[in-house]
Amino acid sequence: MKLAILSCSPQCYSTRRLCEAAEQRGHKVKVLNTLKFAIDLEQGLPDLYYRQKRLSEYNAVLPRIGASITYFGTAVVRQFEQMDVFCANSSASIANSRDKLRSLQILSRHHIGIPQTTFVRDKKDVLPAIERVGGAPVVLKLIEGTQGIGVILANSINTAAGIVELLQSQKQSVLIQKFVKESKGRDIRAFVVGDRVVGAMRRVAQGQEFRSNVHRGGTTEPVILDELYTQTAVRAAQILGLRVAGVDLLEGNDGPQIMEVNSSPGLEGIEGCTQLDIAGAIIDYIAAQVNFPVIDIRQRLTVSSGYGVAEIHIPEGSEYVGKTIKDSGLREKDVVVLTLYRKNKVIPNPRAERELIAGDRLLCFGKLELMRDMTPTRIRRKRRPKVQDLPELPVAEEVYKESGSLDPISISVEKGGSDGDS
């Protein structure tokens, strides 16, 4: 395939490793500076120019969009999407993950662990908000901070309130978040590619620092995640629409808590710690998916007048309980069931013989007028290449470490456990 990597930092480790991994596999790869694009819009002909010349054709794009250029960067990715070029991460998913408030809002609708969080603007709401998340100590976060920048631990209510007011006076948006004490300055970085975790490490803060970011001096150790942590990391990335993501989880008493989902995770720390070819896993995944360009499903399915997508809930006592999808009569009403959600299980393209039970949710496409009365009151097999050991290549050698200290640590969480160690 011919791959474009969107990056403003061609000399950084992550970009060079991705190029190295692609070339090792025989692909053509080029690093394109995101800020050097011009977006041309014409009826039926979306196009891109790069350095004043029309961009040649690419099979896939891997966005590495920095926080400082999110708006223009996502616009460039969106243009590639309109040109039917496969994008490893979509423009919408990058925008969702970059905004901490937006990402937590999206995750909060699903049954997935997140620290209790609140967002306020009125000065009078600050103290009640701090109390609602459990009181001091409390974590304060800027909505678009990265690498631990803009994350503050306030040990008293008055200190927290003063910091929030100060930041708000400087036009900064601040999240107030419960401090997960049992995490003890540690977190898990799970690297998700597609529908699996290809590598994970525990980051441990040093000294009095509570932030465990490697950029803050945190140390790392490889871990093997149990099923609960793996599913949580993969689901968080999928909910936000990310195919390549770094998912940061806290080890809480009640299980994993999603702290952040990063759409452009660095490779140096995870490859150096695990000694796994994470860059190669990303390239292999893109190569397997390149024939499936990103499309806005809801937009495409609603262009027909009167048709659209809706979620139908099957409550206790519903006429559909106990009936199969075939016998429900939905198809005769011009309603097609695309996906069935049963508790935490997702069943795509369910068989007509599947029996419906109370609590099921059906994602359907059909006539909106017919589905309106049924909607609830608002309340081809992918290739899975094995992840290989880090190869002996020039860029990869930069994170080679002495063997013997890299044995993965297996973690699991039992209900009522203290910190998730096993």
Secondary structure, DSSP 8 states (H G I E B T S, - for coil): -EEEEE-S-TTSHHHHHHHHHHHHTT-EEEEE-GGGEEEE--TT--EEEETTEE----SEEEE---GGGHHHHHHHHHHHHHTT-EESB-HHHHHHHHSHHHHHHHHHTSS-----EEE--SGGGHHHHHHHTTSSSEEEEETT--TTTTEEEESSHHHHHHHHHHHHHTT--EEEEE--GGGTTEEEEEEEETTEEEEEEEEE--TT-----GGGT-EEEEEEE-HHHHHHHHHHHHHTTBSEEEEEEEEETTEEEEEEEESS--SHHHHHHH-B-HHHHHHHHHHHHTTS----HHHHHT-STTEEEEEEE--TT-TTTT-BTTTTTTGGGTEEEEEEEETTEEEES--TT-B--TT-EEEEEEEHHHHHTTS-------------B--S-TTGGGG---TTS---EEE---TT-SSS--
